[in-house]
Amino acid sequence: MAAARYLPFHYVDHLYSLQFTGGTVALNQYMCKTKGNGGNDSATSLFGDLRWRRDGGTGPKMNSLIGGRLIDEALKGQGQPSTFIAIWNFMCRNKETLKKVKVEACGRREKKNGVWEKQLLRTGNVYDLYFAGRSDQQAIQMMINDRFFGIDCIGFTSGVLIYNGEWTEYHAGEPAYWPKWFCKEEVSKATDIKMLDFMVWDGHIAMIDWIWGWDDDKTIQVDICQSSGALGPHYNEKVILQETKQKAWGDRRVFKFLHTGTPAAPVTDHFYIQRRTGFFW
C-alpha cells in the first residue's frame, strides 16, 4: 500500500488511447457477464473459438500465449489493457484465421416476460464483418462498439488499483464484497471524504476522483469516475454529494446525490463510502 501515482481519470484517459499494432483505439464500452447488466454475448461468441486458434496456424494457441485466466477476465468485463492489446495484436496478425471464426454481434440483453433475452444484431465471420475493407484500427474499434470488448464497474476499479501498482493482478469480488475485502475503512462524514475513496452500492461501485470543496459540513462537490452501462468508462464532473442521517448496510453512513454532475451519473441511488487504507493521493 502506498501513494497513488494516478487518479481514476488518468485511467479513463488511458483506456481511451490504447495502442496496438493497428493504431490507437478507445476502450469506451461497458460490458458485464451478468445478463441483467447487458450480458457478454458478443464476447462469448468470439472467445469461445478464438482462444483455441493457433498463432500463424501452427504456433501456440492464443489461450497459451496470453493466458487462460487473463482471457477469462476479459471475457467477463474485467480484463486489463495489456490483455486486450495482446488479443488485438493476435487477431491482426492472424487475419486468415479470422475468416474461420464465426461470431454473433449482440446488443445488450433486454428483459421480456421476465427473461433477459439475447439481442442478436448480425452473424458472420470476424474478417468479413469487421476487417474486410477497413484498417485494423477501424475493425477493432467497431468490435468494441459491438461489445466484443468492454469494462464493467469492478473491472474499472480493479484497473485503477493495478494501474497504480497497488495490485499486481485482478482480484475477483462483487461490489458488495469490496468493503469486506479490499476497501475496509468506512468513511462516515462528508468532511472526511478523500480522492480515491470508493462509492459502493449493492450492485455497483465508483471512485472519488477529485474534490472541489465543501458547501457545508454535510455537502461536498467532487468529480467521480466509473464504468456504467450507459457511458462505459467515464468521469462525471462537479457532482454534489451529501451526508444523510441514515445508516444501512451494517450500520454504515448513507450518502446521496444532490446533483449528478456532467454528464449525469447513471447510478443515483443512495450509497456508502469506503477507503482502502494506505492507498492515497
Stockholm file with secondary structure:
# STOCKHOLM 1.0

chainA/1-281         MAAARYLPFHYVDHLYSLQFTGGTVALNQYMCKTKGNGGNDSATSLFGDLRWRRDGGTGPKMNSLIGGRLIDEALKGQGQPSTFIAIWNFMCRNKETLKKVKVEACGRREKKNGVWEKQLLRTGNVYDLYFAGRSDQQAIQMMINDRFFGIDCIGFTSGVLIYNGEWTEYHAGEPAYWPKWFCKEEVSKATDIKMLDFMVWDGHIAMIDWIWGWDDDKTIQVDICQSSGALGPHYNEKVILQETKQKAWGDRRVFKFLHTGTPAAPVTDHFYIQRRTGFFW
#=GR chainA/1-281 SS CCBCSSCHHHHHHHHTTEEETTEEECCCCCCCSSGGGTCCHHHHHHHHHHTTCBGGGTSCBHHHHHCHHHHHHHHTTCCCHHHHHHHHHHHHTCHHHHTTCEEEEEEEEEEETTEEEEEEEEEEEHIIIIITTSCHHHHHHHHHHTTSSCCCHHHHHHHHHHHTTSCSSCCCCCGGGHHHHTCCEEECCGGGCCTTCEEECSSCEEEEEEEEEEEETTEEEEEEEEEETTTEEEEEEEEEEEEEEEEETTTEEEEEEEECTBTTCSCCSCBEEEECTTCBC
#=GC SS_cons         CCBCSSCHHHHHHHHTTEEETTEEECCCCCCCSSGGGTCCHHHHHHHHHHTTCBGGGTSCBHHHHHCHHHHHHHHTTCCCHHHHHHHHHHHHTCHHHHTTCEEEEEEEEEEETTEEEEEEEEEEEHIIIIITTSCHHHHHHHHHHTTSSCCCHHHHHHHHHHHTTSCSSCCCCCGGGHHHHTCCEEECCGGGCCTTCEEECSSCEEEEEEEEEEEETTEEEEEEEEEETTTEEEEEEEEEEEEEEEEETTTEEEEEEEECTBTTCSCCSCBEEEECTTCBC
//
